[in-house]
Amino acid sequence: MGASPQALGSGIAAGAIAGLAAITPASGYVPVWASLLIGAAAGLCCYSAVQLKYRLHYDDALDVVGVHMVGGALGVVLTGVFASLAVNAAGVAGDGCSSDASVSWPAPDFSTRSS
């Protein structure tokens, strides 16, 4: 016996929202092929996170944790992996694990602190 049309529709909607939650942080920094990979990874990870709620018995009626939190966190991490200067020249190229010594946060200047 298959799923009801309502369950199928809500599953499709949750999958679309998972993909959107994952690609939003990366939208201005990754190429199209990377956005497709991020969306596919989000679908798998978010589905697994939603299924995990049945094992851990926590209350998440609208699958907010499994879809928004997991999808958003995955998107943030994968932005660093797939970021490209070809997409946004003002950004920093992401290669997943190394850092560029020419790009750093400015050191705070405490000499101007008032007493």
N, C-alpha and C positions, 0 to 999 in steps of 0.2 A: 504494500500500500504506500503511495507516494505522499509527499507533504501537501498540506492544504495550500490553496492559492494565497491566503493571508500570510502563512509562514514563509512561503517562497518569496513573496513581495518584500517582507520585512528583512529577509536574508539578503536580498539584492540591494536594498537600501543601505543596510549596515555595511555591506562590502564596498559600496560606492563611497560612503562616508569614511570608511577606513582608508581608502586610497587617497581621498581628498585631505584627510588629516595628516597623512604621511608626506604628501607632496607639498603642502603649504609652506613649511619652513624652507624647502629647497627650490621653490618655484622660480626664483630669479637667478639661480646659480648653477643649475644642472642642465645638460643637454636633454633632448627629447628621449633618446634611448635610455638614459639613466632614469628618467621619470617613469618609464614603463617598468624598469626593474624594481624601482622603489615601490610602485603600486602593487606589483606581483608579490614582493616580499611582505608588504603590509597586509595583503589579503591572507597569506599563510600565517603570519604571526598573529594577526588580530583574531583569526578563526581559532587558533590554538589558545589564545588568551580567553576568548569567550567560553570555550569548552572547559578551560581550567576552573571556571567559577563553579561548575557542577562538582568537581573533585574537592575543592576547598570550601564549598558551601558558604560562600559569601553572597550577600544580597546586592545584585546589580541588575535590576529589572530591565533597564534600557541598554545594557551592555556598554555603558559609558567608559568604564575602566578598560575593558577589552578592546574597544574600538578607538576612543579618543586618546587615552593615555598611552597605550602601547603603540598605536599608529603615529602619534605625534613624536614620541621618544625615538622611534625607529627613523622617522623622517629627519630629526635633528642629527642623529648619528650618521645616517647615510648622506646627508648634505656635505659633511666633512669628507666623505669618501669620494663623492662624485663631482664636487664643485669644480667649475672650469672657468678659466679666464676668457675663453672663447665666447662664453655666454654673457659674462659680466666682467668687463675689464677692470672695474673698480674693486672687484673682490679679490680673494686669495685662492689660488689653485689648491684643491684638496687632493692629496694622494693617499689618504688613509692613515698614515702613521708618522711621517716625518714632519719636522717643522722648518720653516724658512726663517733663517736668522735675520733677514732684512725686514721682516714684518714683526713688530713687537708692540706691546702696549707701552705708552709713555710712562716713565717713572713718575710717581707722585712727587710734587715739590712741596715739602713741608716747611721750607724757609719763610714762606709768606704767611704762616699761621699766626693769627693774632692771639695775644695772651689773655 
